[in-house]
Amino acid sequence: MLIPAAQRVLPGGEAVGIDIQQGMIERLKAKAEKAGVTNLTAILGDATQPHVPEASFDLVFLCTALGEIPDRAPALTQCHRALKPGGVLSITEIFGDPHYQSRSVVQRLAEAAGFRLRAIKGRWWFYTANFIKP
């Protein structure tokens, strides 16, 4: 999805994308530039390492990405660290993705990292699970 020119990813806010692959970071930057997005920061890095200040975000969104992270537990610990109290971890999974994670696996990993389940919307083959940082 492209955002019309001069619009921001999150009006009044900031969006940060982190990926371990340089090619994905370059792709994100190019799409943001083409769309005129000015409040997006792209960080090349490992999701298991701290890249942002503690308690600095309201939302962490992982869409068909969790299964691609070899060390999922430490990555979710970093998500927990990056979120403000009351912040939301939102994980979307789509069956057919080669790295698909079942609802039970996602819930187990998120709860082990300190999150509390808020809601799961959708069916097993395409769902979004939202968790709260207490």
CORSULLIN-V805084 format. One record per residue. N is the residue number from 1. PHI is phi in whole degrees, -180 to 180 (none if undefined). OMEGA is omega in whole degrees, 0 to 359 (* if undefined). D_LAST is the distance of its C-alpha to the last C-alpha in Angstrom with 2 decimals. Layout:
n: (N;N)
phi: (PHI;PHI)
omega: (OMEGA;OMEGA)
d_last: (D_LAST;D_LAST)
This chain:
n: (1;2;3;4;5;6;7;8;9;10;11;12;13;14;15;16;17;18;19;20;21;22;23;24;25;26;27;28;29;30;31;32;33;34;35;36;37;38;39;40;41;42;43;44;45;46;47;48;49;50;51;52;53;54;55;56;57;58;59;60;61;62;63;64;65;66;67;68;69;70;71;72;73;74;75;76;77;78;79;80;81;82;83;84;85;86;87;88;89;90;91;92;93;94;95;96;97;98;99;100;101;102;103;104;105;106;107;108;109;110;111;112;113;114;115;116;117;118;119;120;121;122;123;124;125;126;127;128;129;130;131;132;133;134)
phi: (none;-104;-96;-53;-51;71;-91;-105;-57;-140;-52;80;-129;-139;-119;-129;-113;-123;-148;-83;-100;-56;-61;-70;-65;-63;-63;-62;-61;-64;-65;-64;-64;-61;-86;76;-77;-116;-119;-117;-112;-109;-120;-83;178;-83;-66;-87;-112;-72;-126;-134;-63;-62;54;-111;-127;-92;-146;-119;-122;-119;-113;48;-118;-56;-68;-84;-91;-59;-107;-63;-60;-64;-66;-70;-63;-68;-61;-61;-63;-76;-83;-72;-56;86;-69;-114;-102;-117;-122;-111;-129;-130;-62;110;-66;-62;-113;-52;-117;-67;-59;-66;-67;-60;-64;-61;-65;-66;-67;-65;-85;107;-87;-118;-62;-101;-168;-123;-116;107;-97;-60;-87;-159;-144;-126;-109;-111;-124;-110;-89;-62)
omega: (176;179;181;182;177;174;180;178;180;183;180;183;181;175;180;174;179;177;181;183;179;181;179;177;179;178;178;179;181;179;179;180;180;182;181;179;185;183;179;176;178;183;173;181;179;183;180;182;178;179;182;179;178;177;183;184;176;185;168;183;177;179;182;183;187;181;178;181;182;181;186;183;178;178;178;174;177;176;179;180;184;183;172;172;184;179;185;168;181;183;178;178;180;178;186;172;184;180;181;177;180;179;182;178;180;181;180;181;181;180;177;179;177;180;176;180;175;181;171;180;179;179;184;185;179;186;171;177;178;181;179;170;182;*)
d_last: (31.87;33.40;32.40;35.48;36.78;35.40;32.12;28.84;26.10;23.68;25.71;24.55;22.05;22.29;21.98;22.11;23.52;23.64;26.20;28.24;31.38;33.47;35.01;31.77;30.94;34.47;34.20;31.01;32.73;35.88;34.25;32.34;35.61;37.59;35.22;35.24;31.53;31.14;27.44;26.63;26.40;27.27;26.53;28.49;26.47;24.90;21.31;20.74;21.56;19.86;21.53;19.42;18.01;14.59;11.91;14.69;13.76;12.27;13.23;14.40;17.08;19.03;22.09;24.29;23.35;21.18;24.32;26.24;24.13;25.87;23.06;20.13;17.84;18.21;17.87;14.44;13.51;14.92;12.99;9.67;11.60;12.94;10.02;9.02;5.69;5.55;7.93;9.53;11.26;14.45;17.05;20.54;23.19;26.85;29.23;32.23;30.33;31.64;28.19;26.59;23.59;23.38;20.49;20.24;20.24;17.57;15.25;16.21;15.72;12.29;11.02;13.05;11.36;7.93;6.88;7.05;10.25;10.74;14.46;17.35;20.33;23.76;25.85;25.75;27.99;26.03;22.42;19.17;15.90;12.77;9.32;5.95;3.82;0.00)
